[in-house]
Amino acid sequence: MSDKLSISGEDDDWQVFGKTPPNGNEVLFRSRAGNPAVHAVAVENQMARVRCVLAPDQVAANGMPKSTKDVDDFEDSLLGALQAANAEVYLIAVVTGEGNRDLFFAALDLDDLRSAIKASTSADTIKLQFAPVGEKEAFIRGLSLSPEQTRAAIEQGRVHQVPSPSAGRSFGKLFRR
């Protein structure tokens, strides 16, 4: 599928941003869907969402996890299983909010992702759901900021320089990657 992309996107540029739906709480995005190579892979192949539904007692009033440990551990376990299998499955975005963490993947074969899910460890505090994604073009656009949205954020002083993941893993410590 791609010799340039890694499964986890460890060395890629990621956008980290929040969106607040009408009458809702802020939802946090960690996405590399705006990367042209990632976008192309996602459009040309199958996409799926793996949803980690948090137990009600694990969700804060704002819809965010009280602790991200269990969903972080599952995400790490899933990515590890995909890497061990050398699967052609690529994490393209992670969305956290509304009591869930959604992991979005592009894959040559979704069975590789299903196998990795079965090989992963998950905690009793989360329930897993799997769903293929249709209408990929529009969906991918929703997982990233448009150039106009990025410019507006810069003008409003809401963009901050974050070290790359390979530079001391600061980014990873802040956003679990």
Z-matrix of the N, CA and C atoms (Angstrom, degrees):
N
C 1 1.445
C 2 1.525 1 109.61
N 3 1.315 2 117.60 1 -56.29
C 4 1.452 3 120.43 2 179.60
C 5 1.519 4 110.43 3 -151.23
N 6 1.323 5 115.50 4 126.93
C 7 1.457 6 119.81 5 175.96
C 8 1.522 7 110.91 6 -83.33
N 9 1.331 8 117.27 7 -14.07
C 10 1.455 9 121.22 8 -174.24
C 11 1.522 10 113.67 9 -94.37
N 12 1.311 11 118.48 10 -21.31
C 13 1.458 12 120.93 11 -176.28
C 14 1.518 13 110.86 12 -96.51
N 15 1.321 14 115.24 13 143.64
C 16 1.457 15 119.30 14 171.47
C 17 1.524 16 107.51 15 -97.08
N 18 1.309 17 115.82 16 158.87
C 19 1.463 18 120.88 17 -179.06
C 20 1.523 19 110.57 18 -59.45
N 21 1.335 20 116.75 19 -45.94
C 22 1.464 21 121.08 20 -175.50
C 23 1.524 22 113.64 21 -90.63
N 24 1.329 23 117.21 22 -13.17
C 25 1.458 24 120.11 23 -178.41
C 26 1.508 25 113.23 24 73.46
N 27 1.312 26 115.87 25 23.67
C 28 1.458 27 121.68 26 -173.95
C 29 1.531 28 114.11 27 -52.89
N 30 1.327 29 117.38 28 -37.29
C 31 1.465 30 119.95 29 -177.01
C 32 1.520 31 113.21 30 -103.17
N 33 1.326 32 117.72 31 6.99
C 34 1.460 33 121.00 32 -179.15
C 35 1.523 34 111.29 33 -87.15
N 36 1.316 35 114.84 34 164.75
C 37 1.460 36 121.21 35 172.78
C 38 1.522 37 107.82 36 -82.48
N 39 1.314 38 115.94 37 128.71
C 40 1.451 39 122.25 38 178.93
C 41 1.518 40 108.88 39 -115.74
N 42 1.314 41 116.87 40 144.38
C 43 1.455 42 121.50 41 169.97
C 44 1.526 43 106.68 42 -95.04
N 45 1.295 44 116.56 43 136.52
C 46 1.462 45 121.81 44 174.67
C 47 1.525 46 105.81 45 -122.20
N 48 1.326 47 116.04 46 121.80
C 49 1.461 48 119.92 47 -175.89
C 50 1.514 49 109.93 48 -157.00
N 51 1.306 50 114.92 49 166.95
C 52 1.457 51 121.17 50 177.43
C 53 1.514 52 109.82 51 -119.21
N 54 1.307 53 115.56 52 152.08
C 55 1.460 54 122.70 53 172.84
C 56 1.518 55 106.61 54 -134.79
N 57 1.324 56 115.80 55 142.64
C 58 1.456 57 120.26 56 178.40
C 59 1.521 58 108.46 57 -119.60
N 60 1.332 59 116.81 58 110.64
C 61 1.466 60 119.18 59 177.83
C 62 1.524 61 110.37 60 -69.78
N 63 1.330 62 117.67 61 156.64
C 64 1.473 63 119.53 62 176.85
C 65 1.526 64 109.96 63 -54.67
N 66 1.306 65 115.81 64 135.40
C 67 1.471 66 122.75 65 179.20
C 68 1.524 67 113.08 66 57.40
N 69 1.326 68 117.15 67 30.79
C 70 1.456 69 119.69 68 -179.84
C 71 1.508 70 112.13 69 -135.04
N 72 1.317 71 114.76 70 179.33
C 73 1.459 72 121.71 71 176.45
C 74 1.518 73 109.19 72 -94.20
N 75 1.322 74 115.98 73 159.71
C 76 1.455 75 120.53 74 179.20
C 77 1.526 76 110.59 75 -61.56
N 78 1.315 77 115.30 76 140.76
C 79 1.449 78 123.98 77 176.24
C 80 1.519 79 106.55 78 -115.76
N 81 1.339 80 116.83 79 131.85
C 82 1.461 81 121.17 80 -177.30
C 83 1.526 82 111.00 81 -98.18
N 84 1.326 83 115.33 82 136.76
C 85 1.462 84 123.19 83 -178.96
C 86 1.516 85 109.62 84 -116.89
N 87 1.311 86 115.65 85 139.29
C 88 1.466 87 123.81 86 167.50
C 89 1.522 88 102.77 87 -127.32
N 90 1.330 89 117.09 88 112.09
C 91 1.457 90 119.33 89 -168.38
C 92 1.519 91 112.50 90 -141.34
N 93 1.323 92 114.56 91 142.05
C 94 1.455 93 120.04 92 168.47
C 95 1.527 94 109.68 93 -118.00
N 96 1.344 95 116.05 94 18.13
C 97 1.460 96 122.11 95 -179.44
C 98 1.524 97 112.30 96 -64.98
N 99 1.333 98 117.72 97 -22.87
C 100 1.456 99 121.29 98 177.87
C 101 1.521 100 113.54 99 -76.96
N 102 1.327 101 117.14 100 -13.04
C 103 1.464 102 122.63 101 177.06
C 104 1.532 103 107.10 102 -69.54
N 105 1.352 104 118.65 103 124.53
C 106 1.465 105 120.21 104 -176.74
C 107 1.535 106 113.96 105 -56.21
N 108 1.326 107 118.45 106 -38.31
C 109 1.469 108 120.51 107 179.51
C 110 1.519 109 110.85 108 -67.03
N 111 1.323 110 117.27 109 -41.22
C 112 1.469 111 121.78 110 178.95
C 113 1.525 112 109.67 111 -66.93
N 114 1.322 113 115.52 112 -43.71
C 115 1.466 114 121.14 113 178.90
C 116 1.533 115 109.94 114 -57.18
N 117 1.326 116 116.82 115 -46.62
C 118 1.466 117 121.08 116 -178.97
C 119 1.530 118 111.30 117 -62.40
N 120 1.324 119 117.19 118 -43.99
C 121 1.469 120 120.78 119 179.02
C 122 1.523 121 110.16 120 -62.05
N 123 1.325 122 117.08 121 -42.04
C 124 1.461 123 120.73 122 -178.86
C 125 1.526 124 111.42 123 -65.81
N 126 1.330 125 117.71 124 -40.85
C 127 1.458 126 120.87 125 -178.90
C 128 1.532 127 111.19 126 -70.61
N 129 1.310 128 116.68 127 -38.20
C 130 1.466 129 121.41 128 -174.90
C 131 1.529 130 113.64 129 -79.75
N 132 1.323 131 118.52 130 -13.26
C 133 1.458 132 121.69 131 -174.91
C 134 1.515 133 110.61 132 -127.10
N 135 1.299 134 116.11 133 -174.07
C 136 1.455 135 121.54 134 178.52
C 137 1.527 136 109.78 135 -78.68
N 138 1.313 137 115.35 136 152.54
C 139 1.462 138 120.81 137 175.73
C 140 1.524 139 108.95 138 -128.18
N 141 1.328 140 114.14 139 150.10
C 142 1.460 141 119.40 140 176.64
C 143 1.518 142 110.10 141 -148.60
N 144 1.334 143 112.94 142 156.52
C 145 1.460 144 120.83 143 175.09
C 146 1.523 145 107.69 144 -112.82
N 147 1.324 146 115.46 145 131.79
C 148 1.456 147 121.43 146 169.97
C 149 1.525 148 104.88 147 -109.01
N 150 1.320 149 115.54 148 114.00
C 151 1.471 150 120.63 149 -177.89
C 152 1.516 151 109.70 150 -101.22
N 153 1.327 152 114.55 151 129.10
C 154 1.465 153 122.42 152 172.29
C 155 1.523 154 106.14 153 -101.49
N 156 1.320 155 116.94 154 105.94
C 157 1.458 156 122.25 155 -179.82
C 158 1.523 157 107.40 156 -90.95
N 159 1.311 158 115.78 157 119.22
C 160 1.457 159 120.69 158 -179.30
C 161 1.520 160 111.23 159 -77.53
N 162 1.313 161 115.80 160 145.36
C 163 1.460 162 120.56 161 173.64
C 164 1.532 163 107.91 162 -60.98
N 165 1.327 164 118.19 163 144.27
C 166 1.468 165 120.66 164 -176.85
C 167 1.526 166 114.07 165 -52.15
N 168 1.326 167 117.83 166 -36.21
C 169 1.466 168 119.57 167 -179.03
C 170 1.533 169 112.57 168 -75.05
N 171 1.326 170 117.21 169 -3.65
C 172 1.465 171 121.98 170 178.84
C 173 1.530 172 112.76 171 -100.78
N 174 1.349 173 116.68 172 1.64
C 175 1.464 174 121.88 173 -175.34
C 176 1.524 175 110.14 174 -108.07
N 177 1.332 176 116.35 175 128.32
C 178 1.462 177 121.85 176 177.12
C 179 1.539 178 109.46 177 -76.19
N 180 1.311 179 116.51 178 168.78
C 181 1.468 180 121.99 179 -177.73
C 182 1.530 181 112.59 180 -59.10
N 183 1.341 182 116.82 181 -27.47
C 184 1.466 183 120.10 182 -179.24
C 185 1.531 184 112.82 183 -87.50
N 186 1.346 185 117.57 184 7.75
C 187 1.456 186 121.54 185 178.41
C 188 1.519 187 114.48 186 86.51
N 189 1.323 188 117.14 187 -4.91
C 190 1.464 189 121.33 188 179.63
C 191 1.535 190 109.89 189 -88.41
N 192 1.332 191 116.06 190 156.07
C 193 1.468 192 118.80 191 176.69
C 194 1.528 193 110.64 192 -62.92
N 195 1.327 194 116.58 193 141.26
C 196 1.468 195 119.88 194 173.18
C 197 1.525 196 108.86 195 -65.78
N 198 1.314 197 116.21 196 -35.23
C 199 1.461 198 123.36 197 174.60
C 200 1.526 199 106.78 198 -140.80
N 201 1.320 200 116.57 199 141.20
C 202 1.463 201 119.28 200 178.68
C 203 1.529 202 112.01 201 -96.61
N 204 1.317 203 117.98 202 4.11
C 205 1.463 204 120.63 203 -174.35
C 206 1.525 205 113.23 204 -53.99
N 207 1.327 206 118.19 205 -50.05
C 208 1.462 207 120.08 206 -176.29
C 209 1.524 208 112.36 207 -66.42
N 210 1.335 209 117.53 208 -42.75
C 211 1.471 210 118.49 209 179.49
C 212 1.533 211 110.74 210 -71.68
N 213 1.326 212 117.27 211 -34.53
C 214 1.468 213 120.23 212 175.68
C 215 1.524 214 110.53 213 -63.88
N 216 1.338 215 116.43 214 -44.15
C 217 1.464 216 120.71 215 179.48
C 218 1.529 217 111.05 216 -62.86
N 219 1.340 218 116.77 217 -41.93
C 220 1.463 219 119.46 218 177.63
C 221 1.523 220 110.69 219 -63.48
N 222 1.334 221 116.33 220 -45.81
C 223 1.471 222 120.37 221 179.70
C 224 1.528 223 110.30 222 -57.46
N 225 1.329 224 116.34 223 -46.54
C 226 1.474 225 120.44 224 178.33
C 227 1.521 226 111.48 225 -61.17
N 228 1.332 227 117.19 226 -42.50
C 229 1.459 228 121.98 227 -179.57
C 230 1.534 229 110.66 228 -64.79
N 231 1.311 230 116.91 229 -43.24
C 232 1.465 231 121.23 230 179.45
C 233 1.522 232 111.02 231 -64.19
N 234 1.331 233 116.70 232 -47.12
C 235 1.470 234 119.68 233 178.72
C 236 1.522 235 110.86 234 -63.05
N 237 1.321 236 117.19 235 -38.23
C 238 1.460 237 121.03 236 176.56
C 239 1.521 238 112.10 237 -62.02
N 240 1.339 239 116.65 238 -42.08
C 241 1.469 240 120.87 239 178.68
C 242 1.528 241 110.78 240 -65.50
N 243 1.330 242 117.18 241 -39.30
C 244 1.467 243 120.39 242 177.77
C 245 1.526 244 111.06 243 -65.80
N 246 1.338 245 116.30 244 -41.67
C 247 1.462 246 120.07 245 179.28
C 248 1.522 247 110.91 246 -67.10
N 249 1.327 248 117.63 247 -40.93
C 250 1.468 249 121.08 248 179.29
C 251 1.524 250 110.96 249 -62.77
N 252 1.320 251 117.13 250 -34.34
C 253 1.465 252 121.72 251 179.66
C 254 1.529 253 111.66 252 -84.65
N 255 1.330 254 116.68 253 -5.83
C 256 1.463 255 121.87 254 -176.13
C 257 1.536 256 109.86 255 52.37
N 258 1.333 257 115.02 256 41.75
C 259 1.462 258 122.09 257 -176.78
C 260 1.523 259 111.00 258 -72.44
N 261 1.306 260 114.95 259 150.13
C 262 1.462 261 119.72 260 174.64
C 263 1.523 262 108.16 261 -91.58
N 264 1.324 263 114.41 262 66.40
C 265 1.456 264 124.22 263 -178.67
C 266 1.527 265 106.40 264 -133.03
N 267 1.332 266 116.29 265 130.76
C 268 1.462 267 120.46 266 -173.29
C 269 1.516 268 111.05 267 -126.71
N 270 1.321 269 116.11 268 126.49
C 271 1.459 270 121.74 269 174.38
C 272 1.520 271 107.19 270 -70.42
N 273 1.339 272 116.63 271 125.51
C 274 1.456 273 118.43 272 -179.12
C 275 1.521 274 113.10 273 -114.16
N 276 1.323 275 117.40 274 -23.24
C 277 1.469 276 119.39 275 178.66
C 278 1.521 277 110.02 276 -163.62
N 279 1.331 278 114.42 277 153.63
C 280 1.456 279 122.74 278 175.97
C 281 1.521 280 106.35 279 -132.31
N 282 1.320 281 115.98 280 128.11
C 283 1.458 282 121.21 281 -178.28
C 284 1.532 283 107.50 282 -124.15
N 285 1.337 284 116.12 283 125.95
C 286 1.460 285 121.06 284 -177.78
C 287 1.523 286 109.57 285 -122.00
N 288 1.313 287 116.28 286 127.84
C 289 1.457 288 122.31 287 177.00
C 290 1.513 289 109.91 288 157.38
N 291 1.331 290 115.75 289 171.71
C 292 1.456 291 122.15 290 178.71
C 293 1.531 292 112.33 291 55.40
N 294 1.351 293 116.10 292 30.74
C 295 1.461 294 120.83 293 177.54
C 296 1.517 295 114.55 294 80.38
N 297 1.334 296 117.34 295 12.16
C 298 1.457 297 121.76 296 -176.97
C 299 1.526 298 111.67 297 -134.39
N 300 1.318 299 115.53 298 160.35
C 301 1.460 300 122.14 299 161.32
C 302 1.517 301 105.22 300 -125.40
N 303 1.330 302 115.66 301 120.19
C 304 1.451 303 121.91 302 178.83
C 305 1.509 304 109.66 303 -104.39
N 306 1.321 305 115.92 304 127.65
C 307 1.457 306 123.08 305 177.13
C 308 1.525 307 106.69 306 -107.90
N 309 1.319 308 117.59 307 122.09
C 310 1.456 309 121.99 308 -178.64
C 311 1.523 310 109.50 309 -106.42
N 312 1.326 311 115.24 310 130.41
C 313 1.456 312 122.12 311 -176.52
C 314 1.522 313 111.11 312 -126.26
N 315 1.332 314 115.46 313 148.22
C 316 1.464 315 122.71 314 166.28
C 317 1.518 316 105.54 315 -108.42
N 318 1.343 317 116.20 316 139.31
C 319 1.460 318 119.30 317 -174.68
C 320 1.520 319 111.05 318 -147.86
N 321 1.319 320 115.19 319 143.51
C 322 1.452 321 120.46 320 171.15
C 323 1.527 322 108.23 321 -66.51
N 324 1.332 323 116.71 322 -41.54
C 325 1.460 324 122.70 323 -179.05
C 326 1.530 325 108.58 324 -138.26
N 327 1.323 326 116.96 325 115.83
C 328 1.465 327 120.64 326 -178.62
C 329 1.523 328 112.50 327 -65.66
N 330 1.329 329 118.40 328 -17.41
C 331 1.465 330 120.05 329 176.02
C 332 1.531 331 111.03 330 -64.25
N 333 1.341 332 117.40 331 -30.54
C 334 1.472 333 120.16 332 175.53
C 335 1.530 334 110.58 333 -63.08
N 336 1.325 335 115.78 334 -39.84
C 337 1.464 336 120.33 335 178.01
C 338 1.529 337 110.26 336 -68.50
N 339 1.320 338 117.60 337 -42.91
C 340 1.472 339 120.97 338 178.68
C 341 1.534 340 110.56 339 -60.06
N 342 1.338 341 116.82 340 -42.18
C 343 1.471 342 120.78 341 179.24
C 344 1.524 343 111.00 342 -63.25
N 345 1.329 344 116.63 343 -41.05
C 346 1.467 345 120.48 344 179.70
C 347 1.523 346 110.91 345 -66.32
N 348 1.321 347 116.98 346 -36.30
C 349 1.466 348 120.37 347 177.51
C 350 1.525 349 109.25 348 -61.70
N 351 1.332 350 116.58 349 -44.81
C 352 1.467 351 120.49 350 179.61
C 353 1.524 352 111.81 351 -63.81
N 354 1.342 353 116.84 352 -31.51
C 355 1.468 354 121.20 353 -178.96
C 356 1.527 355 112.55 354 -83.59
N 357 1.325 356 117.45 355 -6.95
C 358 1.464 357 121.96 356 -176.57
C 359 1.518 358 111.27 357 -90.24
N 360 1.322 359 113.82 358 161.50
C 361 1.458 360 119.81 359 177.69
C 362 1.518 361 108.82 360 -103.54
N 363 1.321 362 116.40 361 136.28
C 364 1.459 363 118.96 362 175.17
C 365 1.524 364 108.68 363 -133.01
N 366 1.300 365 115.35 364 155.00
C 367 1.468 366 121.76 365 -176.93
C 368 1.524 367 110.23 366 -87.78
N 369 1.318 368 115.23 367 163.90
C 370 1.464 369 121.24 368 177.50
C 371 1.530 370 112.09 369 -68.15
N 372 1.320 371 117.06 370 -14.95
C 373 1.462 372 120.70 371 -177.22
C 374 1.519 373 112.65 372 -83.97
N 375 1.343 374 117.65 373 -3.78
C 376 1.461 375 119.79 374 177.60
C 377 1.523 376 110.44 375 -129.74
N 378 1.315 377 114.78 376 147.51
C 379 1.460 378 122.59 377 175.01
C 380 1.524 379 106.10 378 -116.22
N 381 1.324 380 117.61 379 136.01
C 382 1.456 381 121.28 380 -176.36
C 383 1.524 382 111.24 381 -98.83
N 384 1.330 383 115.15 382 140.90
C 385 1.457 384 122.37 383 174.08
C 386 1.523 385 107.29 384 -131.31
N 387 1.331 386 116.48 385 146.31
C 388 1.462 387 122.12 386 -178.75
C 389 1.519 388 108.13 387 -126.97
N 390 1.329 389 117.22 388 134.09
C 391 1.461 390 119.97 389 178.12
C 392 1.522 391 110.35 390 -149.18
N 393 1.335 392 117.21 391 128.98
C 394 1.466 393 119.49 392 171.95
C 395 1.525 394 109.21 393 -64.73
N 396 1.332 395 116.66 394 153.56
C 397 1.461 396 122.18 395 -179.32
C 398 1.525 397 108.29 396 -109.20
N 399 1.316 398 116.10 397 127.28
C 400 1.458 399 121.84 398 173.39
C 401 1.521 400 108.91 399 -102.25
N 402 1.317 401 117.55 400 -178.27
C 403 1.477 402 121.15 401 178.70
C 404 1.523 403 110.84 402 47.03
N 405 1.317 404 116.29 403 52.52
C 406 1.467 405 121.61 404 -169.40
C 407 1.523 406 113.97 405 -61.15
N 408 1.325 407 119.22 406 -43.75
C 409 1.469 408 121.11 407 -175.84
C 410 1.521 409 111.27 408 -55.66
N 411 1.323 410 116.83 409 -53.40
C 412 1.471 411 120.68 410 -179.50
C 413 1.523 412 110.61 411 -64.47
N 414 1.308 413 116.56 412 -39.44
C 415 1.450 414 121.14 413 -178.67
C 416 1.523 415 110.99 414 -63.37
N 417 1.322 416 116.90 415 -44.69
C 418 1.467 417 121.96 416 179.87
C 419 1.523 418 110.39 417 -62.19
N 420 1.326 419 116.65 418 -40.00
C 421 1.476 420 120.03 419 177.58
C 422 1.526 421 110.52 420 -59.88
N 423 1.326 422 117.63 421 -36.56
C 424 1.459 423 121.41 422 179.35
C 425 1.521 424 113.96 423 -70.68
N 426 1.339 425 115.96 424 -16.71
C 427 1.471 426 120.74 425 -179.58
C 428 1.526 427 112.85 426 -92.35
N 429 1.330 428 116.55 427 3.94
C 430 1.464 429 118.90 428 179.45
C 431 1.522 430 109.13 429 -142.28
N 432 1.303 431 115.32 430 169.10
C 433 1.457 432 120.60 431 175.98
C 434 1.519 433 108.88 432 -92.18
N 435 1.306 434 116.06 433 137.75
C 436 1.465 435 120.25 434 175.25
C 437 1.531 436 108.41 435 -72.15
N 438 1.324 437 117.83 436 162.24
C 439 1.474 438 119.06 437 175.45
C 440 1.537 439 112.16 438 -55.63
N 441 1.335 440 116.83 439 -35.88
C 442 1.465 441 120.51 440 179.07
C 443 1.528 442 110.91 441 -66.24
N 444 1.336 443 117.00 442 -42.73
C 445 1.463 444 120.63 443 178.21
C 446 1.527 445 110.64 444 -64.66
N 447 1.317 446 116.92 445 -38.79
C 448 1.462 447 120.67 446 178.63
C 449 1.527 448 110.24 447 -64.98
N 450 1.331 449 117.30 448 -45.54
C 451 1.477 450 120.79 449 178.34
C 452 1.523 451 110.71 450 -60.15
N 453 1.333 452 117.24 451 -44.18
C 454 1.468 453 120.76 452 179.85
C 455 1.527 454 110.69 453 -61.87
N 456 1.324 455 117.61 454 -40.76
C 457 1.471 456 121.05 455 178.82
C 458 1.525 457 110.37 456 -64.21
N 459 1.324 458 117.21 457 -40.66
C 460 1.469 459 120.96 458 178.12
C 461 1.521 460 110.10 459 -63.31
N 462 1.328 461 116.58 460 -45.98
C 463 1.467 462 121.06 461 -179.72
C 464 1.525 463 111.84 462 -62.01
N 465 1.324 464 117.00 463 -32.45
C 466 1.468 465 121.50 464 -179.80
C 467 1.524 466 112.09 465 -86.56
N 468 1.336 467 117.03 466 2.17
C 469 1.458 468 120.91 467 178.78
C 470 1.517 469 113.32 468 71.80
N 471 1.334 470 117.31 469 25.20
C 472 1.457 471 120.77 470 -178.08
C 473 1.533 472 112.65 471 -100.24
N 474 1.329 473 118.05 472 11.21
C 475 1.464 474 121.43 473 179.19
C 476 1.516 475 107.70 474 -111.40
N 477 1.302 476 115.56 475 130.46
C 478 1.457 477 120.79 476 -178.18
C 479 1.513 478 109.18 477 -127.91
N 480 1.306 479 115.56 478 142.53
C 481 1.456 480 120.66 479 178.80
C 482 1.524 481 109.20 480 -70.27
N 483 1.314 482 116.14 481 127.09
C 484 1.467 483 121.85 482 178.54
C 485 1.519 484 106.68 483 -120.48
N 486 1.330 485 118.66 484 130.95
C 487 1.461 486 120.00 485 178.81
C 488 1.527 487 111.15 486 -58.58
N 489 1.325 488 115.54 487 149.61
C 490 1.460 489 119.41 488 178.42
C 491 1.521 490 109.41 489 -66.48
N 492 1.352 491 117.28 490 156.51
C 493 1.461 492 120.26 491 -177.76
C 494 1.523 493 113.04 492 -56.35
N 495 1.311 494 117.65 493 -33.85
C 496 1.461 495 119.31 494 -177.11
C 497 1.530 496 112.23 495 -77.14
N 498 1.325 497 117.19 496 -12.98
C 499 1.466 498 120.93 497 179.70
C 500 1.519 499 109.63 498 -90.26
N 501 1.310 500 116.97 499 80.10
C 502 1.460 501 121.30 500 176.23
C 503 1.508 502 114.73 501 77.65
N 504 1.310 503 117.51 502 5.62
C 505 1.462 504 122.83 503 178.64
C 506 1.534 505 112.28 504 57.84
N 507 1.347 506 117.53 505 22.72
C 508 1.469 507 120.30 506 179.45
C 509 1.518 508 110.81 507 -59.06
N 510 1.302 509 116.62 508 -43.01
C 511 1.454 510 121.77 509 -179.86
C 512 1.522 511 109.66 510 -59.37
N 513 1.305 512 116.31 511 -44.74
C 514 1.457 513 121.38 512 179.63
C 515 1.500 514 112.62 513 -62.01
N 516 1.314 515 116.56 514 -39.59
C 517 1.464 516 119.08 515 179.83
C 518 1.528 517 110.72 516 -66.70
N 519 1.317 518 117.16 517 -33.44
C 520 1.459 519 120.00 518 -179.96
C 521 1.521 520 111.74 519 -79.39
N 522 1.306 521 117.77 520 -38.40
C 523 1.457 522 120.68 521 -171.86
C 524 1.512 523 113.32 522 -126.63
N 525 1.313 524 118.14 523 23.69
C 526 1.452 525 125.68 524 176.57
C 527 1.524 526 113.52 525 59.23
N 528 1.255 527 119.67 526 31.23
C 529 1.458 528 123.17 527 170.20
C 530 1.479 529 107.04 528 -151.19
